[in-house]
């Protein structure tokens, strides 16, 4: 619309004004007359004489006699001419007009004219100002709709989206019946859509459809409304809107509607409809670039449906070209071939990806997935090369943790365990790796160690993953789920590693924690089973019952079980009941495993044993016989037969017992059970008083079973039976004869050692020493040498040969550093050094003991504390105090620690503290340390000068602990000492004489004689 046309209504109005004025005044023209002046200016303007016209209008604007309507018209023409000739001066004139005519009848037309001028001059901000002024002047509905529309358009052009929306919406609300209203609705909806206010966009389009259902503009909202719903994720409404619009659109708009309908159905998981519209979109764009997008979307539909080979085909159609879509499509082609288990095709597509794309958003992902496929295909070397290539730029990777972890897994599969651990450690420590990926790498590292049976190293790593998994926060839901899974599994494997290390108590606690924390976990059954086993291995049989019963209640065996966990669980549960003495429950539990293979024979065997333990011997015999009938080749056959004989023996039926034992020997003559049965025959005759038959049975062991462990027992049996026959025993001769006949047997070797030990026990120390020395010269069993040297040391110590004893113990300690006896040797050497007053030597021995084994920690600390106490310096006593306190913190009930600490306090004159330490040790039974504690308690009162309390407590020691001669004799000596100090020599002599008569060989007796001699 041009400006000349926009002024036609105004010119017509002015012409009417002139005609009416001319008729009233006549036809004679007067140049000073306002009307004639106005007519002259208009004629000049119509003739193109704009300067003359402008001059006339300017004069008329200031003419004092001109009517207001004429003067307003002159202002309008004046501004119009200024727009044509001097547009930069129009602003002040419009302002002046507004001041002169604040409610001018022509204001709206003027403001519209100026607004359009600025719009045509590409000055939308100025144009909007004048359309706003026009809106604020006197307007009817038609004009209001027009100026609101232009106000909205100019605001939009000026970038004021909010003002534009406000004007469009005001138009729809204030002038809903005007022709501009549908366009305003549509424009507002599009603005909302472009600014991602999808809910308001959809609402506005719906209002348009409701207010103007048949307007042509309404037909245009189909794709826009659908887009609004689509962006708002209201896919059902979006799809319907697109389909509703299809009859009214064509070309690009039609393709867009069909494509987005397919996308909406895909989001709704209505895959049949999605496939239909993707195929329609493909047909609409056949041979165009847009076709690939539809193939790409169709590929995802097939992927979601699990039809991976069709998905791969569709993605392949979309992979043509070199853009990002082609890269993504080729990547997903390879991935879906992999998911379809078409690994060769997957590898082929990944190779093409490597050839076509060296950079881009999917290069890292594609290389990673390519490595995964190669890994699954067993092509470890190629996978390692790819992953190492990625790892070289680890700082630039989006998923460094996944790459390094997979590299570790491939190294592990390739047998490169050291490099696997290095890769996992790098993933665990690299700063660019996310927290969740670090945890996963740490888990994989622990797993590699666990698989390689490095349980001691794997367990703390699993424990760390579990603990860290409890603390991780601020990660994605997917990572949180991964961390939670790894944490739960780590707790399980940490417990299992403890189990493998033999730390059954800690393992049981960890399995119990797992069951409590993760009641729905897939490892729950395994955890209950292992929890029960840990208690079983730890000997805590009563604690086996609860987890094992829970395991059995929920256990659902697979159709083909590789291991009969339910049978094993029933057997271990039965064992737990058996071990706790609940024989009725044990029998019931074992019987549930009858017929199981394997395990049924063991169940029947244990039922028989349970009957025996319950005092039902005949039922036990019957069950053992049934076992031998049903399972004639069971691995417990010999033991079952032996038990039958033993049960008859306990019932006093010697002949039947012998018959059963002989049946065992006949069935299995060459095994250890036969030797045991033969020995039992000897015992049966011996218990029945048939000593000659007993001797014959025992001798049969020496002849028939020379390698048996019952040789010495048989010789002992011959000795005792011979004595009962009233004959002189020749057991030693039998032993020597046997050794001469069987010099090279393992049993003979053990017999020689046993003979030397027996000599020590019988007190024949000199002969024992010779036998041990002979044994050391001839034996081939190096494992027995430490015990032999220990035996020599013990024997020489008993003979008072302390130098020889220390030499033997020294050889043991120095030459056999890994032996069990070495620790006993260190303990003895330390004690001997204390006895001899060699306190620094004692400290050296006990420090070696402390470094050797935790099992001897208490002995080592006690020895060190006592040695430092006796050294006596302030620093040494402080060291002693620290050691005793450490012992009492770890073992508050240790009597030796309490008596030692009490002695230290007494050395320091802290008698009250000494009694406080001794108090808990004075009444814990009749033991030597308790006697010592009571003696020291009495001694503290004596040192404190409380003779009455001291005498009472010394007398209690002599009565309650008379079996412990050292402390009873010392107490008697102290009583004599106290009575002498009281000048009661007669009472003192009573106690001292009693001491010398009762305990004559003690040091206290010697001291008593000296005291008596001194007292006259």
Helices and strands as residue ranges (DSSP letters): H 3-6, H 8-25, H 34-46, H 50-61, H 68-85, G 87-89, H 90-100, H 107-120, H 124-136, H 141-157, H 161-174, H 180-194, H 198-211, H 216-219, H 221-231, H 235-245, G 246-248, H 252-267, H 271-284, H 290-304, H 308-318, H 324-339, H 343-356, H 363-377, H 380-391, G 394-396, H 400-413, H 417-429, H 435-451, H 455-471, H 477-500, H 504-517, H 524-537, G 541-543, H 544-554, H 565-579, H 583-591, H 600-613, H 617-630, H 637-650, H 654-667, H 672-687, H 691-704, H 711-724, H 731-741, H 746-762, H 765-778, G 782-784, H 785-798, H 802-815, H 820-836, H 839-852, G 854-856, H 857-871, H 874-890, H 895-907, H 911-919, H 928-944, H 947-960, H 965-981, H 985-998, H 1003-1015
